[in-house]
Amino acid sequence: MDFVKGENRFYKEDEDGNLIAEITYKPIDEKTVDADHTFVDPSLRGQGVAEKLVDRLVEEMETEGKKIHPTCPYVVKLFERKSDKYENIIAK
């Protein structure tokens, strides 16, 4: 699934322009962002879309040389559950 990069977010809309998936973040400082919100439409749940959103954000932050401090409960749990996968991107 491809996501559109917006201002401090990655998202996907359906063919009618309705938001169906989104992750938002905000800068904390020059080297860190706060992953503060994820949303996945019920029609997409159970398909790994939320993790794909996180992975897209991780990819972008790695390119920019930034770390992620998660406050979104989903991202916090994902980083804990898959700590080996995300250990290099988590802000300490």
C-alpha positions, 0 to 999 in steps of 0.5 A: 500500500502506498501512502501520501506524504503530507505535512507531518503525516502519511495517509491514504484516502479511498477513491472518494477522498475519505481518509482510511489510514493515517499516521501523524507526527510532530517535531520535538527537536531537530533530531526527534519526532513524536509519533502521536497518532495512528488511524486505520479505517475498520474496513482495513483492520487486521491487514497490517496497515497500521504497521505499514504506516509506522514502517513508512514513517520509520523509513522517512525518519531514517532518511532524515537522520531522525529518531522517533519518540512514540506517544501513540499507544499503538506505536508504543506497543509495536516498538515494544513488541518488535523491539529488535526491528525498531531498536535503531529508530527509538529515541532514548 
